[in-house]
Amino acid sequence: MKTSIIAICLMFVVGCTTPTQRIASQSLQRGVDQQHTVFYDMSRIARQELLNAGAAAAVIAAENQDATAAQAVVKEVFDKMNNIDWLHIQWERSRTLVRMGQQYIWSQQGVFDILKKEWEEAAKRAKTEQPN
């Protein structure tokens, strides 16, 4: 039982060093890039569907000799396109924040390296604060 617990703890310790942080960072980067591709494709499809539906509704309104309805359809389409653009801008902002955080956190030190440094500093403080 003790050996399995020690083995599990060692796996966590080994998995938290600076070199593995770099691998995790690259993996996160690929995931963010994939999400961006999916979001971009979905927004492109949504824009195309909006334009198709808007064009069809505008044609129907024009056939009925209703210029105000056709203008209202075109305005509605452009308003929805603006919403999609706004969502795209928000996505880019969040993507940038993820990348900034990723570069700052993951490029510094590994989690285990930080913990080890903290433990060593705590041990030094303990020796100076409580000399034997």
N, C-alpha and C positions, 0 to 999 in steps of 0.2 A: 504494500500500500504506500509506504513512504517513498519507495523508488519511483512509483508512477507519479506521485505528486511532484517529486523533484524533477522528473523528466518533463512534466507539463510546465513547471515553472521555468526550466531551462529553455524550452521552446519559446516561451513568451519573452524571456530575456534576450535570446539570440535574435528574435524577430523585431526587436526595437532598437537596433543600432543604426548609425548614420547611413551605412551602405544600403540597408533595406528600406530606410526612409526614402532614399532616392528612387528605388524601384516603386514604392507605393506612390510617390509623387508623379512618376511617369504614368502609372496606371490611372491615377485620378485625372491626369491631363487628357489621356485618351478617352476616358469616360465623358469628360466635359466637352471635348471636341465632338464625340458621337452625339451627345445631347443637342449640341448646337446644330449639327447636320439634320437631325430629326426635326427640331423646332423650325429651322429654315425651310425645310421641305413642306412641313405642315402649313406654315404661313404662306408659302407660295401657292399651295393648293387652295387654301382658303381665299386668297385674293382672286385666283382664277374663278373659283365657284361664285364669289360675289359678283365679279364682272359678268359672268355668263347669266346669272339670275337677274342682275340689274338690267342687262341689255335686253333680255326677254321681256321683262316687265315694262321697260321703256318702249319697246316695239308695240306691245299691246296697247299701252296708253296712247302712243302716236296713231295707231290704227283707229282708235276711238276718238281721234281729234281732241284729245285732252292734254294740252301742253303743260298745264300746271301739275298734273299727275306725273307726266314724264319727267319734269324738273324735280319733283319730289323724290322720285325713284333714284334719279342720278345723285341728288343730295344725300339720300340715305346710303347709297353705295359708297360715296366718298367718305361719309362719316364712319362707316364700318371699316373702310380701308385705313382711316386715321387711327381707329382703335387697334387694328392689327399692327400698324407701325409703332404705336405707343407700347404695345406688348413686346414688340421686337427690341425696342430701346431698353425697356426694363430687363429683358433677358440679357442683353449685352452688358448692362450694368452689373447684374448679379454674376455673370460669367467673369467679368473683370475682378469683382471682389473675391470670388473663389480663387482665381489665379494669384491675386496679390497675397491673400492669406496663405495659399499653398506655398508660394515662393518664400514668404517670410518664415513661416513655421517650419516647413520641411527642409529648407536649406540650412537652417541653423545647426542643430544637433539632433541626434536620435533621442528618443524618450529615455532609454536606458542610460545614455551618456549624461543626460541632464540629471537623472536621479542619482547616478553615481557621484557626480560632481557635488550635488546637494548633500549627500551622505558624508562625503569627505570633508566638506566645509563644516557640517554640523559636528563631526568628530573633532576637528581642529578647535572649534569654538568651545566644545565641551572640555577639552584639555586645558585651554587657557582660562576658562571660567571656573573650572573645578580642578585645580592642580592637586595631585596626590602627595 
